[in-house]
Amino acid sequence: MTGALSGDAGHDGVTGGGDLAILLLDGGYERAHYALVLAASALALGRSVVLFAAGGGVHALARDWRGLRDSAQDADMAARGVATFATLRDAVVELECGLLACEAGLRVCDLRHDALLPSVRVVGVPTFLDAARGRQVITL
């Protein structure tokens, strides 16, 4: 057996695994929520994670994340027993996810640096690309 089922594919048991870089481009609740699901899960497995929010995705890293499109879905998630946005975001912060917000994305969304969570670094695309080097990249 090879790959993810054999357990010999690497420290995390997934072929091509290792550290993770998540590129959140979309400002919709569903994609942002899933970006946090992926980040929290990978961090819990001992993988390091960098999450770069660009475009409308920067709302996911704002103190008030309700600027995400369809943010009202969070109540439906909670009612169904799915982790809420706040719960997931608190987890990735506590597990020390590298949180990056795109400078241009902030401008596009008319958000100021102080609107973001304290642990978020505002950077440009070159910084994200450097941080993503050698990581598995997932785009949402």
Order of alpha helices (4+ residues) and beta strands (2+ residues): beta-alpha-beta-alpha-alpha-beta-alpha-beta-alpha-beta
